[in-house]
Amino acid sequence: MTPTDCFVVQPNGALRGATIVPGDKSISHRAVMFGALASGVTHVRGWLAAGDTEATLRSVQALGIAIERRSPHDLTIHGGSFKPPTAPLNLVNAGTGIRLLAGIMVGQPFASVLDGSEQLRRRPMKRIVTPLRLMGADITATDDRAPLYIRPAPLHGIHYEMPVASAQVKSAVLLAALFAEGPTTVVEPGPARDHTERMLAAMGARLETDGQAVTLHPGAPLLPMNLTVPGDISSAAFPLVAALLTPGSDITLTGINLNPTRTGLLEVLQAMGADVTVTQTGLEAGEPVGSIRARHSQLKGVEVGGDVVVEMIDEFPILMVAALLAEGETVVRDAQELRVKETDRIHVMATELARLGAHIEETPDGFRVRGPQRLVGAVVDGHDDHRVAMSLAVAGMAASGETRVLDARCAGDSFPGFAEVMARLGAAIRVEALGA
């Protein structure tokens, strides 16, 4: 899609059938970076070829790592020593890419600059700069924002208690620990995604877990991988919720990553009365994989807060849509992290859904919604935020009349082919090039 593309959505009949969704974005980022660090050749199948992950791949290639592509989704990564880049590494919109790569680059014997789009430059970086500096890193942010300027410096292990649970911060510190003198321990205040620990352990890193503490002992070489990336549960959330809200729907999503640090949305939807069946079918790179069946359900409001928030932080925009159609009040708290994502997702979603006739009460750390509410088609804006654009498209499927989601190009940051997948399931959605 081009920058002028939009989604055109209308209400339609039931969604039915089985489908897959693109590969897990978090694992795809890590597969490229960790494969580059490994001693040998890593093979990756089912890799997510999307805007954010492509930015990470290009940055790794700019560091002298050879990557062959048999197809957009099949990579062969020749790991080895990095070379100094000839220009700043451009992570575009990839928050995961820039924060994890910072942890790697502080351990390199040459200087580098990590930068990105204006959107990425608005995202806070102090949360990784602070612990990396405690390890001895020479890293400087620009007013707590990218670009990040890094110069070589010796690193040492630390005991770091994270003020807020964050997989990106934890990962940046653990990656820097690979290059440090002595062990590093990261203590989490609550659960956060553990993809980094699972993948590093599968590659031979010396990791110990004790409750909420993770310790990495440097020195063990990382072994190459041969893995298939499972489907991204954050992408699965959109057809899943659409099916729950559309009468007569019955869909099955296969090959989905069921990592328990990522399944918070499933827990919340089931508490809302959703007819959702989860079946684990195997393991891939240490990650549980399986299928999710979703059938139309009459949802009821719930309260969401505490540890489950971290397990579904990317799914709150689509949960907001589900809450609008649920019976009773839904209250979300402890989700202030949503305000520093690609956009302030609480405010943007509340504002754009209001154009469809919704009333949502914003709070500093969440929102309140009383449903069910009647939605009416309108023109809304995706704000260059992939999860916002796709959530608004699902809202359009539940609205009367036509909904047009402007700036839909950004859906490709995590879910290339979103409209096509939804259309195959029966949704009335198409991509339209404005001005064509």
C-alpha positions in Angstrom: 0.0 0.0 0.0 1.1 3.6 -0.5 0.8 6.4 2.0 -2.6 7.5 0.6 -4.2 4.1 0.9 -7.2 3.6 3.2 -9.4 0.7 4.3 -13.0 0.9 3.2 -15.2 -1.3 5.5 -18.8 -2.1 5.6 -20.8 -4.4 7.9 -21.3 -7.9 6.4 -22.3 -11.5 7.2 -20.5 -14.0 9.4 -16.8 -14.6 9.4 -16.0 -18.2 8.8 -13.1 -20.5 8.0 -9.5 -21.1 9.1 -6.5 -19.0 8.4 -3.0 -18.2 9.5 -1.6 -14.8 10.5 1.8 -13.3 9.9 4.8 -14.4 11.9 5.3 -13.1 15.4 6.8 -9.6 15.3 8.7 -9.9 18.6 10.3 -13.2 17.6 11.1 -12.0 14.0 13.0 -9.0 15.4 15.0 -11.2 17.7 15.6 -13.9 15.1 17.5 -11.5 12.9 19.5 -9.8 15.7 20.3 -13.0 17.6 21.1 -14.9 14.4 23.5 -12.2 13.5 25.3 -12.7 16.9 25.5 -16.4 16.5 28.6 -18.4 15.5 27.3 -20.0 12.3 24.4 -20.0 10.0 20.8 -19.5 11.2 17.8 -20.5 9.1 14.4 -18.8 9.8 11.1 -19.7 8.2 7.8 -17.9 8.5 9.7 -14.6 9.3 7.5 -11.5 9.4 8.3 -9.4 6.4 6.8 -6.1 7.6 7.8 -2.5 8.0 9.2 -2.7 11.5 11.1 -6.0 11.1 12.5 -5.0 7.7 14.0 -1.9 9.3 15.7 -4.2 11.8 16.9 -6.5 9.0 18.4 -3.6 7.1 20.2 -2.3 10.2 21.8 -5.7 10.7 22.8 -5.8 7.1 24.3 -2.4 7.5 26.5 -3.9 10.2 28.1 -6.2 7.6 25.9 -9.3 8.3 25.0 -11.3 5.1 21.4 -12.3 5.0 20.0 -14.4 2.1 16.3 -14.5 1.3 14.9 -17.5 -0.5 11.5 -15.8 -0.2 10.3 -12.7 1.8 9.7 -15.0 4.8 12.6 -17.4 4.6 16.0 -16.1 5.8 19.5 -17.5 6.0 21.6 -15.4 8.4 25.4 -15.7 8.3 26.3 -14.7 11.9 29.6 -13.2 12.8 31.4 -10.1 13.8 29.8 -6.7 13.1 31.5 -4.1 11.1 31.3 -0.3 11.7 28.3 1.2 9.9 28.9 3.9 7.4 25.8 5.9 8.4 23.3 6.1 11.3 21.2 2.9 11.6 17.6 3.8 10.7 15.1 1.8 12.6 12.2 3.8 11.1 9.2 3.0 13.4 10.6 0.0 15.2 10.6 0.6 18.9 11.7 -3.0 19.6 14.4 -2.8 17.0 16.0 0.4 18.4 15.9 -0.6 22.0 17.2 -4.2 21.6 19.8 -3.1 19.1 21.1 -0.5 21.6 21.8 -3.3 24.0 23.9 -5.0 21.4 25.7 -1.9 20.1 27.0 -0.7 23.4 29.1 -3.9 23.5 30.7 -3.3 20.1 34.3 -1.9 19.6 33.2 1.0 17.4 30.8 3.9 17.5 27.3 3.9 16.1 24.1 6.1 15.9 20.6 4.6 16.2 17.8 6.7 14.8 14.4 6.5 13.2 11.3 8.3 12.0 9.7 11.3 13.7 7.3 8.9 15.3 10.1 6.8 16.8 11.9 10.0 17.9 8.9 10.7 20.2 9.2 7.5 22.1 11.1 7.5 25.5 14.6 6.1 25.6 15.8 6.9 29.1 14.3 3.6 30.3 17.1 1.7 28.4 19.8 4.4 28.6 19.8 4.4 32.4 20.6 0.7 33.0 23.0 0.6 30.1 25.0 3.5 31.6 25.0 1.7 34.9 26.8 -1.1 33.1 29.5 1.4 31.9 28.0 2.0 28.4 28.8 5.3 26.7 25.3 6.0 25.3 23.6 9.4 24.9 20.0 10.1 24.1 18.7 13.4 22.7 16.3 14.8 25.4 15.3 11.2 26.3 14.7 10.5 22.6 16.4 9.1 19.6 18.9 9.5 18.0 21.0 7.4 20.3 24.8 8.1 20.2 27.0 5.1 21.2 30.7 4.9 21.7 32.8 1.9 22.7 33.3 1.4 26.4 34.0 -1.6 28.7 30.9 -3.1 30.2 30.4 -4.8 33.6 27.6 -6.8 35.1 25.0 -5.2 37.3 22.1 -6.1 39.5 19.2 -4.1 38.1 15.7 -3.8 39.6 13.5 -2.5 36.8 11.0 0.2 38.0 8.4 -0.9 35.4 8.0 -4.3 33.8 9.2 -4.0 30.2 10.4 -6.8 27.9 12.3 -4.2 25.8 14.3 -2.9 28.7 15.0 -6.3 30.1 16.1 -7.5 26.7 18.4 -4.5 26.1 20.2 -5.2 29.5 20.5 -8.9 28.9 21.9 -8.3 25.4 24.5 -5.9 26.7 25.3 -8.5 29.4 26.6 -10.8 26.6 29.5 -8.4 26.2 30.0 -7.5 29.9 32.5 -8.6 32.5 30.7 -10.7 35.1 27.1 -11.8 35.5 24.1 -9.4 35.1 20.8 -9.9 37.0 17.6 -8.2 36.0 14.7 -8.2 38.5 11.2 -7.5 37.2 8.5 -6.0 39.3 5.9 -8.1 37.4 5.7 -10.4 34.4 6.9 -9.2 31.0 7.4 -11.0 27.7 10.2 -13.6 27.9 11.0 -14.1 24.2 14.6 -13.0 24.7 15.3 -15.5 27.5 13.7 -18.3 25.7 15.6 -17.7 22.4 19.0 -17.0 24.1 18.6 -20.2 26.2 17.8 -22.2 23.0 21.0 -20.8 21.5 23.2 -21.9 24.4 23.4 -18.8 26.6 23.9 -19.4 30.3 20.7 -18.1 31.9 19.3 -18.6 35.3 15.7 -17.7 36.4 14.7 -17.3 40.0 11.2 -16.0 40.4 11.2 -12.6 38.8 15.0 -12.4 38.6 16.9 -13.4 35.4 20.7 -13.7 35.5 22.9 -14.0 32.4 26.5 -15.3 32.7 28.6 -14.1 29.7 31.1 -16.2 27.8 29.1 -18.9 26.2 29.0 -18.5 22.4 25.6 -18.3 20.8 24.7 -21.2 18.6 22.8 -20.8 15.3 19.1 -21.6 15.1 16.8 -23.5 12.7 13.3 -22.2 13.5 9.9 -21.5 12.2 8.4 -18.3 13.5 4.9 -18.9 15.0 1.9 -16.7 14.1 1.7 -13.4 16.1 -1.1 -13.4 18.7 -1.2 -9.6 18.5 -2.1 -9.9 14.9 -4.5 -12.8 15.6 -6.4 -10.4 18.0 -8.1 -8.5 15.1 -9.8 -11.4 13.3 -10.5 -13.0 16.7 -12.4 -10.0 18.1 -14.1 -9.4 14.7 -15.5 -12.9 14.9 -16.7 -12.5 18.5 -18.6 -9.3 17.5 -20.1 -10.6 14.2 -23.3 -12.8 14.5 -22.9 -16.3 13.1 -19.1 -16.2 13.0 -16.9 -19.2 13.6 -13.2 -19.0 12.7 -10.0 -20.9 13.6 -6.5 -19.4 13.7 -3.7 -21.9 13.4 0.0 -21.9 14.2 -0.3 -19.1 16.8 2.3 -18.3 19.5 0.7 -19.1 22.8 3.5 -17.9 25.1 1.8 -17.3 28.4 3.4 -13.8 28.7 1.4 -12.9 25.6 -2.1 -14.4 26.2 -3.6 -11.8 28.4 -6.2 -10.8 25.8 -7.5 -14.4 25.7 -7.9 -14.4 29.5 -9.8 -11.1 29.4 -12.0 -12.1 26.5 -12.9 -15.4 28.2 -13.7 -13.4 31.4 -16.0 -11.3 29.2 -17.9 -14.5 28.1 -16.1 -15.1 24.8 -16.5 -18.5 23.2 -12.8 -19.0 22.6 -11.1 -22.4 22.6 -7.3 -22.7 22.7 -5.4 -25.9 21.8 -1.7 -26.2 22.1 -0.1 -28.4 19.3 3.6 -28.1 19.9 6.7 -26.1 20.6 8.9 -23.9 18.3 12.1 -22.3 19.5 10.9 -22.8 23.1 7.6 -21.1 22.3 4.3 -23.0 22.8 2.3 -23.0 19.5 -1.4 -23.9 18.8 -4.8 -22.9 17.4 -7.5 -20.5 18.6 -11.2 -21.0 17.7 -13.5 -18.1 18.2 -17.3 -18.0 17.7 -19.7 -15.1 18.0 -20.4 -14.3 21.6 -22.4 -11.8 23.7 -19.7 -10.2 25.7 -20.0 -8.5 29.1 -17.9 -5.7 30.7 -15.0 -6.5 32.9 -12.3 -4.8 35.0 -8.7 -5.1 33.7 -5.6 -4.2 35.7 -2.5 -5.5 37.3 -0.2 -8.1 35.8 -2.4 -9.0 32.9 -1.9 -5.5 31.5 1.7 -6.3 30.5 0.6 -9.6 28.9 -1.7 -7.7 26.5 -0.3 -4.3 26.2 -0.5 -4.3 22.4 -4.1 -5.5 22.4 -5.8 -2.7 24.2 -6.9 -0.8 21.1 -8.9 -3.8 19.9 -10.1 -4.6 23.4 -11.6 -1.0 23.4 -13.6 -2.0 20.3 -14.8 -5.2 22.0 -15.8 -3.2 25.1 -18.0 -0.9 23.1 -20.2 -3.9 22.1 -20.1 -5.6 25.5 -23.0 -5.4 28.0 -22.1 -3.3 31.0 -19.0 -1.4 32.0 -15.4 -2.2 31.1 -12.7 -0.5 33.2 -9.0 -0.6 32.3 -6.4 0.7 34.7 -2.5 0.3 35.1 -2.1 0.8 31.3 -0.3 4.1 31.2 2.3 2.6 28.9 -0.3 2.9 26.2 0.3 6.6 26.1 3.9 6.2 24.9 3.5 3.6 22.2 3.5 4.6 18.5 0.9 7.1 19.5 -1.0 7.9 22.7 -3.2 4.9 22.0 -5.7 5.7 24.7 -6.4 9.2 23.4 -6.2 8.4 19.7 -8.6 5.4 20.0 -11.1 7.4 22.1 -10.9 10.3 19.7 -11.3 8.3 16.5 -14.0 6.0 17.9 -16.0 9.1 18.9 -16.3 9.8 15.2 -18.2 6.5 14.9 -20.5 7.7 17.7 -18.7 6.0 20.6 -18.3 7.5 24.1 -15.2 6.5 26.0 -14.0 8.1 29.2 -10.2 8.5 29.3 -8.3 8.1 32.5 -4.6 8.8 33.1 -3.8 5.0 33.1 -6.7 3.6 31.0 -10.3 4.1 30.1 -13.9 3.4 31.0 -16.5 2.2 28.5 -20.2 1.4 29.0 -21.8 -0.7 26.4 -23.3 -1.8 24.2 -23.0 1.3 22.0 -24.3 1.8 18.5 -21.6 2.7 16.0 -22.2 4.5 12.8 -19.8 4.5 9.9 -17.6 7.5 9.4 -14.1 8.6 8.2 -11.4 7.9 10.8 -7.6 8.2 10.8 -5.1 5.5 11.6 -2.5 8.1 12.8 0.4 6.0 11.3 -0.2 3.4 14.1 -0.8 -0.1 12.8 -2.8 -1.3 15.8 -5.0 1.7 15.8 -5.7 1.4 12.0 -6.7 -2.3 12.2 -8.7 -1.8 15.4 -10.7 1.0 13.7 -11.3 -1.3 10.7 -12.8 -4.0 13.0 -14.9 -1.3 14.6 -16.1 -0.4 11.1 -17.2 -4.0 10.6 -19.5 -3.6 13.6 -20.8 -0.2 12.6 -23.8 0.7 10.4 -22.9 2.1 7.0 -19.4 2.6 5.5 -16.3 3.3 7.4 -13.1 4.6 5.8 -9.8 4.3 7.7 -7.3 6.8 6.4 -3.6 6.2 6.7 -4.1 2.4 6.5 -0.6 1.9 5.0 0.7 1.5 8.5 -1.1 -1.8 9.0 1.9 -3.3 7.1 4.2 -2.6 10.0 3.0 -5.8 11.7 0.2 -7.4 9.5 0.9 -7.3 5.8 -2.2 -8.4 3.9 -4.6 -7.7 6.8 -7.4 -6.6 4.5 -7.0 -9.7 2.3 -7.0 -12.1 5.3 -10.1 -10.5 6.7 -11.8 -10.5 3.3 -11.1 -14.2 2.8 -12.9 -14.9 6.1 -15.9 -13.0 4.8 -15.4 -9.4 5.9 -16.5 -6.6 3.6 -13.2 -4.7 3.5 -11.0 -3.5 0.7 -8.0 -1.3 0.2 -8.5 1.9 -1.8 -5.8 4.2 -3.1 -7.0 7.8 -2.6 -6.6 10.1 -5.5 -6.0 7.1 -7.9 
